[in-house]
Amino acid sequence: MNSEPRLARVAAAIADPTRARVLARLLDGRLHTAGELAAHAGVTAPTMSAHLKLLVDEGLARVRPQGRHRYFGLADGDVAHALEALLRVADGRDAGPAADLKRWQKPEMRGLRHARSCYGHLAGELGVKWRETLLAKGWVRAAADGRYEVSDAGRQALAELMPDGPAATGRVLYDCVDWSERRDHFAGPLAVAWLEAMVERGWLRRVAGSRELQLMPPGHRAWAAWMRA
């Protein structure tokens, strides 16, 4: 008798409402404790432990022990992209551009559409604009295998964001289809480093309990300067 297909097991792991909430939370690209995830999902600690064990066993999540704590995150970028694709499918249940636009204009969705984290990199309108600006100014250029690299001019222009710009050479940067904008934003380790730098410098602020990112006054000034450069 044939064993259960792995695809069916993975689909079942994602389909549970509690685990789906956990996976959606982990799409912010950050590591969370079981207690934090239990509070987010509204379940007890033992229940969350069982859910997390299943997600780790099925290769959807990873665990990193550190001291007395254990931190959980998505297994890798492939899992993040698969989840984003499922979100696009779920979001497109009412087919048609008008329905899609109306959905993203809802007050509770506007912040997420403007700027959010997608497995640790910048997404939404701001993420798409960031990619377009970097390409238009020649600060990022296409490289081999559909990936991108930062040009010498780009490292110089972005020195305020990442003073150790030359060290970014060789970090992976590639396209990721944006869930709300249906255009590409940048993903990969370098894109993650950029977002972390923006948050550290107070240009973007994370919204607690959400993937939403808020553009702060220092960020407004930096972006205005880049648009004029």
Z-matrix of the N, CA and C atoms (Angstrom, degrees):
N
C 1 1.469
C 2 1.532 1 108.91
N 3 1.324 2 117.48 1 132.72
C 4 1.442 3 121.05 2 -177.87
C 5 1.531 4 110.82 3 -67.61
N 6 1.319 5 115.92 4 140.40
C 7 1.459 6 120.33 5 176.59
C 8 1.524 7 109.21 6 -74.01
N 9 1.313 8 115.01 7 163.08
C 10 1.467 9 120.14 8 -179.61
C 11 1.526 10 109.79 9 -63.43
N 12 1.341 11 117.96 10 130.72
C 13 1.464 12 119.58 11 179.10
C 14 1.522 13 110.92 12 -59.43
N 15 1.316 14 116.15 13 142.25
C 16 1.474 15 120.08 14 179.83
C 17 1.526 16 111.10 15 -59.85
N 18 1.346 17 116.92 16 -35.84
C 19 1.457 18 119.75 17 179.45
C 20 1.521 19 110.62 18 -58.17
N 21 1.337 20 116.70 19 -38.97
C 22 1.462 21 120.22 20 179.98
C 23 1.526 22 110.57 21 -65.82
N 24 1.331 23 117.14 22 -38.99
C 25 1.466 24 120.21 23 179.63
C 26 1.524 25 110.94 24 -66.91
N 27 1.328 26 116.06 25 -42.73
C 28 1.458 27 119.63 26 179.68
C 29 1.524 28 110.21 27 -65.04
N 30 1.330 29 116.60 28 -43.58
C 31 1.463 30 120.68 29 179.12
C 32 1.524 31 110.51 30 -61.05
N 33 1.333 32 116.69 31 -40.40
C 34 1.460 33 120.16 32 179.23
C 35 1.527 34 111.01 33 -66.52
N 36 1.320 35 116.34 34 -36.14
C 37 1.462 36 119.99 35 179.15
C 38 1.526 37 110.78 36 -64.82
N 39 1.322 38 116.91 37 -38.92
C 40 1.467 39 121.26 38 -179.57
C 41 1.523 40 111.07 39 -75.21
N 42 1.338 41 116.71 40 -31.74
C 43 1.466 42 121.12 41 -170.52
C 44 1.525 43 113.84 42 -68.82
N 45 1.326 44 117.77 43 -26.02
C 46 1.457 45 119.24 44 -179.43
C 47 1.536 46 109.67 45 -62.44
N 48 1.334 47 119.19 46 130.91
C 49 1.473 48 121.22 47 -175.70
C 50 1.523 49 113.93 48 -57.03
N 51 1.338 50 117.39 49 -41.76
C 52 1.464 51 119.58 50 179.97
C 53 1.513 52 111.02 51 -65.89
N 54 1.330 53 116.80 52 -45.03
C 55 1.459 54 119.53 53 -179.70
C 56 1.525 55 110.84 54 -67.36
N 57 1.326 56 117.26 55 -33.37
C 58 1.461 57 120.54 56 177.17
C 59 1.527 58 110.15 57 -63.89
N 60 1.335 59 116.96 58 -40.05
C 61 1.474 60 119.92 59 177.26
C 62 1.525 61 110.77 60 -64.72
N 63 1.325 62 116.17 61 -39.36
C 64 1.462 63 120.08 62 179.03
C 65 1.524 64 110.58 63 -64.52
N 66 1.318 65 116.96 64 -46.75
C 67 1.460 66 120.82 65 -178.79
C 68 1.528 67 111.13 66 -63.35
N 69 1.327 68 116.31 67 -39.92
C 70 1.462 69 119.70 68 177.48
C 71 1.526 70 110.53 69 -63.57
N 72 1.331 71 116.64 70 -37.65
C 73 1.474 72 120.32 71 177.72
C 74 1.522 73 110.63 72 -65.79
N 75 1.325 74 117.22 73 -39.63
C 76 1.459 75 121.13 74 -178.04
C 77 1.523 76 112.51 75 -72.01
N 78 1.325 77 117.27 76 -11.07
C 79 1.461 78 120.19 77 176.73
C 80 1.524 79 112.40 78 -65.76
N 81 1.335 80 117.85 79 -10.22
C 82 1.464 81 118.62 80 176.75
C 83 1.524 82 111.52 81 -73.22
N 84 1.347 83 116.47 82 -6.83
C 85 1.454 84 120.46 83 176.59
C 86 1.508 85 114.67 84 81.82
N 87 1.318 86 117.70 85 2.69
C 88 1.462 87 121.30 86 -177.89
C 89 1.531 88 109.83 87 -101.03
N 90 1.327 89 115.67 88 165.55
C 91 1.463 90 121.52 89 177.52
C 92 1.521 91 109.22 90 -96.24
N 93 1.327 92 116.37 91 139.86
C 94 1.460 93 121.86 92 -177.15
C 95 1.522 94 109.52 93 -132.49
N 96 1.328 95 116.22 94 148.75
C 97 1.461 96 120.28 95 175.34
C 98 1.531 97 109.59 96 -79.39
N 99 1.331 98 115.16 97 163.30
C 100 1.465 99 119.76 98 177.51
C 101 1.523 100 110.40 99 -61.62
N 102 1.341 101 116.82 100 -37.13
C 103 1.457 102 120.05 101 179.15
C 104 1.513 103 112.42 102 -63.66
N 105 1.328 104 116.80 103 -41.95
C 106 1.461 105 120.68 104 178.00
C 107 1.525 106 111.07 105 -63.42
N 108 1.318 107 116.22 106 -41.88
C 109 1.465 108 120.24 107 -179.66
C 110 1.525 109 111.05 108 -69.84
N 111 1.334 110 117.17 109 -35.47
C 112 1.465 111 120.42 110 177.17
C 113 1.519 112 110.46 111 -63.12
N 114 1.346 113 116.47 112 -43.66
C 115 1.459 114 120.27 113 178.77
C 116 1.525 115 110.54 114 -64.26
N 117 1.323 116 116.88 115 -40.24
C 118 1.462 117 120.74 116 179.61
C 119 1.527 118 111.62 117 -63.79
N 120 1.341 119 116.15 118 -40.92
C 121 1.466 120 120.49 119 -176.76
C 122 1.523 121 112.71 120 -86.66
N 123 1.333 122 117.52 121 -12.32
C 124 1.461 123 120.55 122 179.56
C 125 1.510 124 113.75 123 73.88
N 126 1.347 125 116.83 124 38.69
C 127 1.466 126 121.00 125 178.31
C 128 1.522 127 108.74 126 -128.65
N 129 1.328 128 116.43 127 170.10
C 130 1.455 129 120.98 128 179.62
C 131 1.524 130 110.34 129 -76.25
N 132 1.322 131 115.78 130 162.85
C 133 1.463 132 121.02 131 178.91
C 134 1.532 133 112.59 132 -60.24
N 135 1.358 134 119.08 133 -45.54
C 136 1.468 135 118.35 134 178.72
C 137 1.533 136 112.53 135 -62.07
N 138 1.322 137 116.49 136 -38.62
C 139 1.467 138 119.60 137 178.36
C 140 1.521 139 110.35 138 -63.04
N 141 1.340 140 116.32 139 -43.98
C 142 1.458 141 119.80 140 179.71
C 143 1.525 142 110.91 141 -64.25
N 144 1.301 143 118.02 142 -39.42
C 145 1.468 144 121.05 143 178.57
C 146 1.511 145 111.20 144 -58.11
N 147 1.336 146 116.81 145 -41.38
C 148 1.467 147 120.44 146 179.03
C 149 1.522 148 110.73 147 -65.86
N 150 1.331 149 117.06 148 -41.90
C 151 1.465 150 120.41 149 178.71
C 152 1.527 151 111.15 150 -63.91
N 153 1.324 152 117.20 151 -42.96
C 154 1.458 153 120.67 152 -178.09
C 155 1.520 154 111.34 153 -67.45
N 156 1.321 155 117.27 154 -37.03
C 157 1.466 156 119.92 155 176.90
C 158 1.518 157 110.76 156 -60.31
N 159 1.323 158 116.53 157 -42.69
C 160 1.463 159 120.00 158 179.37
C 161 1.529 160 110.82 159 -64.98
N 162 1.330 161 116.90 160 -42.69
C 163 1.464 162 120.16 161 -179.39
C 164 1.523 163 111.12 162 -63.82
N 165 1.321 164 117.07 163 -38.96
C 166 1.467 165 120.87 164 177.39
C 167 1.525 166 110.06 165 -68.61
N 168 1.319 167 117.19 166 -44.14
C 169 1.471 168 121.01 167 -179.85
C 170 1.523 169 111.85 168 -60.48
N 171 1.334 170 117.19 169 -35.04
C 172 1.463 171 120.83 170 -178.55
C 173 1.527 172 112.71 171 -87.38
N 174 1.327 173 117.52 172 3.49
C 175 1.456 174 120.55 173 176.36
C 176 1.514 175 114.52 174 77.80
N 177 1.337 176 117.56 175 18.27
C 178 1.464 177 121.00 176 179.41
C 179 1.520 178 111.88 177 -93.78
N 180 1.309 179 116.94 178 -23.89
C 181 1.464 180 121.78 179 -179.19
C 182 1.522 181 109.29 180 -134.23
N 183 1.315 182 114.93 181 163.17
C 184 1.465 183 121.47 182 176.73
C 185 1.519 184 108.10 183 -129.84
N 186 1.311 185 116.21 184 157.34
C 187 1.457 186 121.16 185 179.90
C 188 1.516 187 108.66 186 -124.70
N 189 1.339 188 115.69 187 139.71
C 190 1.464 189 120.94 188 178.80
C 191 1.527 190 108.19 189 -126.42
N 192 1.343 191 117.38 190 106.78
C 193 1.471 192 119.91 191 175.94
C 194 1.529 193 109.77 192 -71.17
N 195 1.325 194 116.30 193 138.15
C 196 1.462 195 121.24 194 176.38
C 197 1.515 196 107.96 195 -150.05
N 198 1.320 197 115.58 196 108.86
C 199 1.452 198 119.73 197 -175.56
C 200 1.524 199 110.45 198 63.63
N 201 1.314 200 114.78 199 -128.85
C 202 1.467 201 119.69 200 179.71
C 203 1.521 202 112.38 201 -86.94
N 204 1.313 203 116.52 202 -4.87
C 205 1.462 204 119.81 203 -173.90
C 206 1.526 205 111.38 204 -107.36
N 207 1.321 206 114.52 205 158.85
C 208 1.455 207 122.00 206 173.31
C 209 1.528 208 107.03 207 -125.87
N 210 1.318 209 115.77 208 126.82
C 211 1.458 210 121.43 209 -176.72
C 212 1.523 211 109.94 210 -110.07
N 213 1.330 212 115.32 211 139.31
C 214 1.457 213 121.41 212 -176.55
C 215 1.522 214 111.21 213 -116.26
N 216 1.330 215 115.67 214 142.75
C 217 1.453 216 122.42 215 175.71
C 218 1.514 217 109.14 216 -148.60
N 219 1.314 218 117.20 217 174.39
C 220 1.459 219 120.06 218 175.50
C 221 1.523 220 109.68 219 -64.94
N 222 1.311 221 116.24 220 151.64
C 223 1.462 222 120.47 221 -175.80
C 224 1.524 223 112.11 222 -62.52
N 225 1.325 224 116.66 223 -44.18
C 226 1.471 225 120.16 224 -178.79
C 227 1.524 226 109.81 225 -169.26
N 228 1.331 227 114.62 226 -177.57
C 229 1.456 228 119.92 227 -178.82
C 230 1.512 229 113.78 228 -66.25
N 231 1.331 230 117.42 229 -29.46
C 232 1.466 231 119.71 230 178.65
C 233 1.524 232 110.76 231 -62.66
N 234 1.336 233 116.17 232 -41.23
C 235 1.465 234 119.91 233 177.87
C 236 1.523 235 109.90 234 -64.72
N 237 1.329 236 116.82 235 -42.49
C 238 1.471 237 120.42 236 179.38
C 239 1.516 238 110.86 237 -60.29
N 240 1.331 239 117.54 238 -44.83
C 241 1.460 240 120.80 239 -178.68
C 242 1.522 241 111.07 240 -66.77
N 243 1.339 242 117.05 241 -36.88
C 244 1.463 243 120.18 242 177.64
C 245 1.527 244 110.46 243 -64.33
N 246 1.325 245 116.62 244 -40.91
C 247 1.465 246 120.19 245 179.13
C 248 1.519 247 111.48 246 -67.22
N 249 1.334 248 116.67 247 -41.04
C 250 1.466 249 120.06 248 176.75
C 251 1.529 250 110.16 249 -60.78
N 252 1.346 251 116.60 250 -40.01
C 253 1.463 252 119.94 251 178.73
C 254 1.522 253 110.83 252 -63.52
N 255 1.333 254 116.95 253 -41.18
C 256 1.462 255 120.50 254 177.69
C 257 1.524 256 111.22 255 -64.63
N 258 1.333 257 116.65 256 -37.34
C 259 1.465 258 120.20 257 176.62
C 260 1.523 259 110.83 258 -63.26
N 261 1.342 260 116.04 259 -38.62
C 262 1.465 261 118.87 260 178.14
C 263 1.522 262 110.41 261 -65.95
N 264 1.336 263 117.23 262 -39.88
C 265 1.459 264 120.80 263 177.88
C 266 1.527 265 110.37 264 -63.24
N 267 1.346 266 115.60 265 -46.69
C 268 1.465 267 119.56 266 179.86
C 269 1.517 268 111.58 267 -64.28
N 270 1.330 269 115.47 268 -39.61
C 271 1.458 270 120.59 269 -179.13
C 272 1.518 271 111.64 270 -68.79
N 273 1.351 272 117.32 271 -24.57
C 274 1.453 273 121.20 272 -177.35
C 275 1.509 274 114.24 273 -93.42
N 276 1.326 275 116.23 274 18.80
C 277 1.468 276 118.78 275 -177.16
C 278 1.526 277 111.56 276 -62.60
N 279 1.343 278 116.92 277 -31.00
C 280 1.461 279 120.34 278 174.48
C 281 1.518 280 107.02 279 -99.51
N 282 1.309 281 116.22 280 87.02
C 283 1.460 282 120.99 281 -171.06
C 284 1.512 283 111.64 282 -60.18
N 285 1.336 284 114.78 283 148.35
C 286 1.452 285 120.01 284 175.02
C 287 1.508 286 112.55 285 120.94
N 288 1.337 287 117.92 286 140.49
C 289 1.456 288 122.13 287 -178.36
C 290 1.515 289 113.53 288 -59.84
N 291 1.327 290 117.05 289 -38.11
C 292 1.467 291 119.79 290 -177.36
C 293 1.525 292 110.88 291 -64.68
N 294 1.346 293 116.34 292 -43.47
C 295 1.466 294 119.73 293 178.92
C 296 1.512 295 110.84 294 -65.72
N 297 1.331 296 117.01 295 -38.61
C 298 1.455 297 121.12 296 -179.62
C 299 1.526 298 110.37 297 -64.49
N 300 1.343 299 117.15 298 -45.48
C 301 1.456 300 121.19 299 179.80
C 302 1.521 301 111.05 300 -63.63
N 303 1.311 302 116.40 301 -42.40
C 304 1.460 303 120.52 302 -179.99
C 305 1.526 304 111.22 303 -61.56
N 306 1.333 305 115.82 304 -39.45
C 307 1.464 306 120.29 305 -179.54
C 308 1.531 307 111.03 306 -63.61
N 309 1.336 308 116.96 307 -42.94
C 310 1.457 309 120.34 308 -177.11
C 311 1.524 310 112.38 309 -78.65
N 312 1.317 311 118.39 310 -10.07
C 313 1.461 312 121.25 311 176.20
C 314 1.521 313 112.55 312 -89.52
N 315 1.320 314 117.83 313 -4.22
C 316 1.452 315 120.47 314 176.91
C 317 1.529 316 109.30 315 -62.23
N 318 1.324 317 118.77 316 141.30
C 319 1.470 318 120.96 317 -177.20
C 320 1.521 319 113.60 318 -52.35
N 321 1.344 320 117.16 319 -39.67
C 322 1.462 321 119.59 320 -176.76
C 323 1.528 322 112.80 321 -73.31
N 324 1.339 323 117.27 322 -11.95
C 325 1.461 324 121.14 323 -178.40
C 326 1.523 325 113.51 324 -105.32
N 327 1.337 326 117.67 325 -14.53
C 328 1.464 327 119.74 326 -173.38
C 329 1.520 328 112.88 327 -62.58
N 330 1.339 329 116.16 328 -41.31
C 331 1.453 330 119.26 329 179.36
C 332 1.514 331 112.12 330 -62.78
N 333 1.334 332 116.46 331 -44.06
C 334 1.463 333 120.72 332 178.80
C 335 1.517 334 111.22 333 -64.09
N 336 1.318 335 116.29 334 -36.73
C 337 1.459 336 118.61 335 179.98
C 338 1.528 337 110.28 336 -68.91
N 339 1.299 338 117.60 337 -37.62
C 340 1.465 339 119.87 338 -177.53
C 341 1.525 340 110.97 339 -67.18
N 342 1.328 341 117.96 340 -49.53
C 343 1.463 342 120.34 341 -179.05
C 344 1.527 343 109.48 342 -159.51
N 345 1.306 344 116.09 343 132.74
C 346 1.455 345 121.55 344 178.28
C 347 1.527 346 108.32 345 -154.52
N 348 1.321 347 115.44 346 166.09
C 349 1.455 348 120.21 347 175.75
C 350 1.528 349 108.89 348 -93.27
N 351 1.311 350 115.98 349 140.05
C 352 1.464 351 122.88 350 177.78
C 353 1.522 352 106.46 351 -126.65
N 354 1.336 353 116.26 352 96.48
C 355 1.461 354 122.13 353 -176.34
C 356 1.528 355 110.71 354 52.04
N 357 1.331 356 115.86 355 41.36
C 358 1.446 357 121.32 356 173.25
C 359 1.512 358 116.21 357 93.60
N 360 1.349 359 118.19 358 -6.33
C 361 1.464 360 118.74 359 177.06
C 362 1.534 361 110.12 360 -115.30
N 363 1.317 362 115.72 361 168.63
C 364 1.462 363 122.18 362 -173.24
C 365 1.524 364 111.14 363 -80.41
N 366 1.343 365 115.82 364 127.96
C 367 1.462 366 122.10 365 -179.81
C 368 1.523 367 109.32 366 -130.83
N 369 1.332 368 115.53 367 -179.13
C 370 1.458 369 120.94 368 -177.64
C 371 1.519 370 110.93 369 86.78
N 372 1.337 371 115.88 370 -168.69
C 373 1.467 372 120.28 371 -178.97
C 374 1.525 373 111.80 372 -55.80
N 375 1.341 374 115.40 373 -41.47
C 376 1.456 375 119.72 374 -178.43
C 377 1.531 376 111.09 375 -66.98
N 378 1.334 377 116.76 376 -39.03
C 379 1.455 378 119.96 377 179.25
C 380 1.518 379 112.31 378 -65.79
N 381 1.334 380 116.41 379 -41.23
C 382 1.466 381 120.71 380 178.05
C 383 1.521 382 109.86 381 -65.13
N 384 1.342 383 117.39 382 -43.04
C 385 1.465 384 121.20 383 179.36
C 386 1.521 385 111.20 384 -64.35
N 387 1.323 386 116.77 385 -38.65
C 388 1.461 387 122.11 386 177.91
C 389 1.532 388 110.44 387 -59.07
N 390 1.323 389 116.86 388 -47.15
C 391 1.469 390 120.69 389 178.80
C 392 1.522 391 110.68 390 -62.18
N 393 1.332 392 116.58 391 -47.64
C 394 1.459 393 120.24 392 -177.25
C 395 1.529 394 111.34 393 -61.54
N 396 1.334 395 116.73 394 -38.64
C 397 1.461 396 120.80 395 179.87
C 398 1.521 397 111.28 396 -66.75
N 399 1.327 398 116.63 397 -45.43
C 400 1.463 399 120.26 398 -179.27
C 401 1.528 400 111.41 399 -61.45
N 402 1.328 401 116.69 400 -39.77
C 403 1.464 402 120.21 401 -179.90
C 404 1.527 403 111.22 402 -72.84
N 405 1.328 404 116.80 403 -42.92
C 406 1.465 405 120.22 404 -176.94
C 407 1.523 406 111.69 405 -63.62
N 408 1.319 407 117.04 406 -34.43
C 409 1.459 408 120.69 407 -178.26
C 410 1.528 409 112.30 408 -88.32
N 411 1.323 410 117.05 409 -2.01
C 412 1.451 411 120.06 410 -179.53
C 413 1.518 412 113.40 411 74.51
N 414 1.331 413 117.19 412 16.24
C 415 1.459 414 120.74 413 178.81
C 416 1.523 415 110.84 414 -76.90
N 417 1.328 416 116.80 415 -24.58
C 418 1.463 417 123.34 416 173.93
C 419 1.519 418 107.23 417 -128.82
N 420 1.322 419 117.10 418 140.60
C 421 1.468 420 120.66 419 -179.02
C 422 1.524 421 109.42 420 -135.79
N 423 1.322 422 114.55 421 155.39
C 424 1.458 423 120.51 422 -179.75
C 425 1.520 424 110.54 423 -65.85
N 426 1.317 425 116.02 424 140.38
C 427 1.464 426 122.46 425 176.79
C 428 1.522 427 107.99 426 -121.71
N 429 1.317 428 117.20 427 -157.56
C 430 1.465 429 120.87 428 -177.20
C 431 1.525 430 110.96 429 -78.45
N 432 1.328 431 115.21 430 158.95
C 433 1.469 432 123.15 431 173.15
C 434 1.519 433 113.41 432 58.68
N 435 1.344 434 117.16 433 33.14
C 436 1.451 435 120.33 434 176.80
C 437 1.513 436 114.30 435 72.74
N 438 1.314 437 117.28 436 12.96
C 439 1.461 438 120.65 437 -179.87
C 440 1.534 439 110.03 438 -103.03
N 441 1.330 440 115.37 439 177.74
C 442 1.457 441 121.03 440 -175.73
C 443 1.525 442 109.97 441 -130.83
N 444 1.337 443 115.10 442 160.43
C 445 1.453 444 120.79 443 176.07
C 446 1.520 445 108.97 444 -137.64
N 447 1.332 446 115.85 445 155.26
C 448 1.462 447 120.98 446 177.91
C 449 1.522 448 108.76 447 -83.68
N 450 1.324 449 116.71 448 131.31
C 451 1.461 450 121.46 449 178.80
C 452 1.527 451 110.33 450 -78.43
N 453 1.323 452 116.40 451 168.21
C 454 1.461 453 120.08 452 176.19
C 455 1.530 454 110.43 453 -59.45
N 456 1.342 455 116.08 454 -41.13
C 457 1.464 456 120.11 455 178.28
C 458 1.525 457 110.69 456 -63.15
N 459 1.342 458 116.29 457 -37.39
C 460 1.455 459 120.34 458 179.18
C 461 1.513 460 112.24 459 -65.83
N 462 1.327 461 117.60 460 -43.00
C 463 1.463 462 120.10 461 178.71
C 464 1.523 463 111.15 462 -62.31
N 465 1.319 464 115.86 463 -37.61
C 466 1.460 465 119.63 464 178.50
C 467 1.527 466 111.05 465 -68.94
N 468 1.334 467 116.60 466 -43.66
C 469 1.467 468 120.87 467 -177.86
C 470 1.521 469 111.70 468 -67.60
N 471 1.330 470 117.21 469 -32.87
C 472 1.456 471 121.46 470 -175.25
C 473 1.522 472 112.31 471 -97.08
N 474 1.328 473 116.91 472 13.93
C 475 1.460 474 120.43 473 -177.25
C 476 1.523 475 111.70 474 -59.66
N 477 1.340 476 117.82 475 -32.53
C 478 1.460 477 120.55 476 179.06
C 479 1.519 478 110.90 477 -64.70
N 480 1.324 479 115.88 478 -35.00
C 481 1.464 480 120.53 479 -179.37
C 482 1.517 481 110.99 480 -76.86
N 483 1.330 482 116.45 481 -46.20
C 484 1.459 483 121.51 482 -179.76
C 485 1.524 484 108.57 483 -131.65
N 486 1.322 485 117.67 484 91.04
C 487 1.461 486 120.55 485 -178.58
C 488 1.521 487 113.72 486 -56.03
N 489 1.331 488 116.90 487 -26.64
C 490 1.464 489 120.84 488 177.83
C 491 1.516 490 110.54 489 -91.88
N 492 1.350 491 116.38 490 36.31
C 493 1.460 492 122.12 491 -175.47
C 494 1.509 493 115.67 492 -45.71
N 495 1.353 494 119.81 493 -47.00
C 496 1.462 495 119.14 494 -178.79
C 497 1.526 496 113.61 495 -56.76
N 498 1.349 497 116.07 496 -27.95
C 499 1.463 498 119.01 497 -179.95
C 500 1.520 499 111.51 498 -69.33
N 501 1.339 500 116.54 499 -13.28
C 502 1.464 501 119.76 500 -179.65
C 503 1.525 502 111.94 501 -76.31
N 504 1.326 503 117.17 502 -13.25
C 505 1.460 504 120.60 503 -178.97
C 506 1.519 505 110.37 504 -56.92
N 507 1.306 506 116.11 505 130.00
C 508 1.454 507 120.84 506 177.77
C 509 1.515 508 113.85 507 94.51
N 510 1.334 509 117.91 508 -14.16
C 511 1.465 510 118.94 509 176.22
C 512 1.521 511 109.51 510 -69.19
N 513 1.304 512 115.74 511 144.60
C 514 1.458 513 120.62 512 -174.71
C 515 1.529 514 110.99 513 -75.54
N 516 1.339 515 115.58 514 138.13
C 517 1.459 516 123.12 515 177.06
C 518 1.516 517 106.95 516 -143.46
N 519 1.343 518 116.79 517 127.09
C 520 1.456 519 120.24 518 -178.65
C 521 1.525 520 110.44 519 -151.31
N 522 1.331 521 116.35 520 171.34
C 523 1.459 522 121.77 521 -177.01
C 524 1.524 523 112.12 522 -80.30
N 525 1.324 524 115.45 523 148.72
C 526 1.461 525 122.89 524 174.78
C 527 1.530 526 106.96 525 -140.65
N 528 1.317 527 118.09 526 126.11
C 529 1.466 528 121.52 527 -178.91
C 530 1.526 529 109.92 528 -66.64
N 531 1.317 530 116.54 529 127.19
C 532 1.456 531 121.23 530 -178.15
C 533 1.528 532 110.70 531 -78.95
N 534 1.316 533 115.79 532 130.10
C 535 1.463 534 122.99 533 -175.88
C 536 1.523 535 111.98 534 -59.31
N 537 1.338 536 117.94 535 -44.39
C 538 1.461 537 120.13 536 -175.76
C 539 1.519 538 113.11 537 -90.69
N 540 1.346 539 117.46 538 -34.45
C 541 1.461 540 120.31 539 -173.04
C 542 1.523 541 113.84 540 -91.22
N 543 1.323 542 116.96 541 -16.60
C 544 1.473 543 122.26 542 -178.43
C 545 1.530 544 111.16 543 59.07
N 546 1.307 545 115.83 544 28.35
C 547 1.457 546 123.31 545 172.26
C 548 1.525 547 107.54 546 -132.40
N 549 1.323 548 116.48 547 173.82
C 550 1.459 549 119.52 548 -175.89
C 551 1.523 550 112.48 549 -86.08
N 552 1.338 551 114.55 550 145.50
C 553 1.455 552 121.52 551 161.59
C 554 1.526 553 106.37 552 -122.50
N 555 1.323 554 117.38 553 171.36
C 556 1.458 555 120.54 554 -178.67
C 557 1.518 556 111.15 555 -86.63
N 558 1.349 557 115.07 556 139.22
C 559 1.456 558 122.53 557 175.31
C 560 1.524 559 108.18 558 -127.52
N 561 1.325 560 115.93 559 176.77
C 562 1.447 561 120.83 560 178.79
C 563 1.515 562 112.16 561 108.77
N 564 1.340 563 117.49 562 169.47
C 565 1.464 564 121.59 563 -176.56
C 566 1.523 565 114.32 564 -54.89
N 567 1.325 566 118.13 565 -38.25
C 568 1.460 567 119.49 566 179.44
C 569 1.521 568 111.20 567 -68.53
N 570 1.338 569 117.28 568 -39.36
C 571 1.467 570 120.61 569 177.10
C 572 1.524 571 110.53 570 -63.72
N 573 1.336 572 117.03 571 -37.33
C 574 1.469 573 120.88 572 176.41
C 575 1.523 574 110.06 573 -63.92
N 576 1.333 575 116.89 574 -43.17
C 577 1.468 576 120.81 575 179.10
C 578 1.518 577 110.87 576 -62.19
N 579 1.340 578 117.06 577 -38.86
C 580 1.461 579 120.34 578 178.45
C 581 1.526 580 110.93 579 -61.53
N 582 1.339 581 116.52 580 -46.88
C 583 1.461 582 119.37 581 -178.75
C 584 1.522 583 110.51 582 -63.79
N 585 1.321 584 117.54 583 -42.56
C 586 1.464 585 119.80 584 178.92
C 587 1.525 586 110.67 585 -59.72
N 588 1.341 587 116.35 586 -40.13
C 589 1.462 588 120.20 587 179.25
C 590 1.520 589 111.17 588 -65.94
N 591 1.335 590 117.60 589 -39.67
C 592 1.463 591 121.21 590 179.27
C 593 1.522 592 111.15 591 -63.57
N 594 1.336 593 116.43 592 -39.38
C 595 1.469 594 120.36 593 178.91
C 596 1.519 595 109.95 594 -69.75
N 597 1.339 596 117.51 595 -44.43
C 598 1.460 597 121.36 596 -178.63
C 599 1.525 598 111.47 597 -60.79
N 600 1.323 599 117.14 598 -35.04
C 601 1.460 600 120.89 599 -178.40
C 602 1.524 601 112.94 600 -86.04
N 603 1.327 602 116.60 601 1.01
C 604 1.453 603 119.91 602 177.90
C 605 1.511 604 113.77 603 77.33
N 606 1.329 605 117.38 604 16.12
C 607 1.457 606 120.57 605 178.12
C 608 1.528 607 110.37 606 -78.95
N 609 1.320 608 115.90 607 -34.43
C 610 1.461 609 122.22 608 175.78
C 611 1.523 610 108.27 609 -125.71
N 612 1.331 611 116.49 610 147.73
C 613 1.455 612 121.73 611 178.31
C 614 1.514 613 109.39 612 -124.84
N 615 1.327 614 116.40 613 132.20
C 616 1.467 615 120.99 614 177.10
C 617 1.519 616 109.66 615 -75.50
N 618 1.320 617 116.48 616 139.27
C 619 1.460 618 122.02 617 175.44
C 620 1.521 619 107.82 618 -91.96
N 621 1.319 620 116.95 619 123.82
C 622 1.459 621 121.91 620 -175.45
C 623 1.525 622 111.26 621 -56.54
N 624 1.333 623 115.23 622 133.91
C 625 1.460 624 120.73 623 176.65
C 626 1.507 625 114.75 624 74.17
N 627 1.332 626 117.64 625 14.08
C 628 1.458 627 120.98 626 -176.61
C 629 1.519 628 109.41 627 -146.98
N 630 1.325 629 115.61 628 164.55
C 631 1.465 630 120.40 629 172.75
C 632 1.533 631 111.22 630 -87.36
N 633 1.317 632 116.60 631 -2.69
C 634 1.469 633 119.84 632 -177.64
C 635 1.519 634 111.64 633 -64.69
N 636 1.335 635 115.49 634 143.13
C 637 1.455 636 123.12 635 174.81
C 638 1.523 637 108.64 636 -122.02
N 639 1.316 638 116.59 637 138.02
C 640 1.462 639 121.12 638 179.01
C 641 1.519 640 109.87 639 -108.18
N 642 1.334 641 117.01 640 132.15
C 643 1.459 642 122.17 641 177.01
C 644 1.522 643 108.46 642 -79.93
N 645 1.336 644 116.88 643 120.37
C 646 1.454 645 122.81 644 -175.86
C 647 1.539 646 110.12 645 -95.51
N 648 1.350 647 117.37 646 165.07
C 649 1.472 648 120.02 647 -177.86
C 650 1.529 649 114.55 648 -50.27
N 651 1.352 650 120.67 649 -44.70
C 652 1.476 651 118.17 650 177.17
C 653 1.525 652 112.16 651 -60.76
N 654 1.330 653 116.10 652 -34.51
C 655 1.459 654 120.14 653 177.59
C 656 1.514 655 111.70 654 -68.07
N 657 1.325 656 116.30 655 -40.11
C 658 1.470 657 120.28 656 176.83
C 659 1.529 658 110.18 657 -57.86
N 660 1.326 659 116.17 658 -44.73
C 661 1.464 660 120.00 659 -178.63
C 662 1.522 661 111.49 660 -65.85
N 663 1.324 662 116.28 661 -42.01
C 664 1.469 663 119.95 662 -179.66
C 665 1.526 664 110.55 663 -64.86
N 666 1.336 665 116.34 664 -43.78
C 667 1.457 666 119.68 665 -179.19
C 668 1.527 667 111.03 666 -65.75
N 669 1.320 668 117.25 667 -38.83
C 670 1.467 669 120.71 668 179.33
C 671 1.522 670 109.87 669 -62.58
N 672 1.339 671 116.19 670 -39.31
C 673 1.470 672 120.12 671 178.91
C 674 1.527 673 110.79 672 -66.15
N 675 1.335 674 117.05 673 -41.03
C 676 1.466 675 120.25 674 179.66
C 677 1.530 676 111.35 675 -66.51
N 678 1.326 677 116.47 676 -36.12
C 679 1.461 678 119.39 677 -179.35
C 680 1.525 679 110.97 678 -65.17
N 681 1.345 680 116.06 679 -30.26
C 682 1.454 681 119.85 680 -179.15
C 683 1.519 682 112.48 681 -86.48
N 684 1.333 683 116.98 682 -20.31
C 685 1.474 684 120.12 683 -174.25
C 686 1.509 685 112.48 684 -61.58
